[in-house]
């Protein structure tokens, strides 16, 4: 799949609307439209990577950045964190990153 057709690239370009969580020069994070956890969002590289099968040494920095960002951006607002407790927040962040990785690996691009 080319960057032109890629759903994640379309989201990054704003061609498909999303609820943005975070953005910088390299990555874009947005809420999953079908949340499977209290906090569930996707973090995608702005650089098109078709699937985890195509990740190579040149992607080391960006993949590491995504893994480091996931638990930080996965923390709910202070009020919700106090209610949920730190363990649930951590689990949700883990679920979010695991799902993002799994979806990237599967090359899911249905919408
Ligand atoms: Zn893409």
Boltz pocket constraint, residues with backbone or C-beta under 6 A from the ligand:
constraints:
  - pocket:
      binder: B
      contacts: [[A, 2], [A, 3], [A, 6], [A, 7], [A, 8], [A, 9], [A, 10], [A, 45], [A, 47], [A, 48], [A, 49], [A, 50]]
      max_distance: 6.0
